[in-house]
Amino acid sequence: MLIFNEFDMETQALSKATSDKISFITYIVPEFASAYKMKIQDAFFYLKKYGAWTFLNQHWNTLHTANPFHTVDYLYRICYQNGGLR
C-alpha cells in the first residue's frame, strides 16, 4: 500500500506541472495575439511556424516567472530571428 501512495503522489505532482504549463500557455498565446493584433489561432500557427512554440514549451517554467510583456517580447524576437515579419 505504501508504494501505491508514493506513486499516486508522483502522479499528482506531474498533473500539477502539466496543469501549470497548460494554464501559462493558454494565457500567454492570447497575450501575444493581442500585442500583435492577431487572432489567437493565427498567433498559435505563427509561433509554431517560426520556432517560438518549441521555445515556449521547453522554457515555460522560466518564462512564467517573467513579466508577461517580456515573455511576449522574447517570443517575438525568436520569431523574428527565424524569419517572422510581424
Secondary structure, 3 states (H helix, E strand, C coil): CHHHHHHHHHHHHHHHHHHHHHHHHHHHHHHHHHHCCCCHHHHHHHHHHCCHHHHHHHHHHHHCCCCHHHHHHHHHHHHHHCCCCC
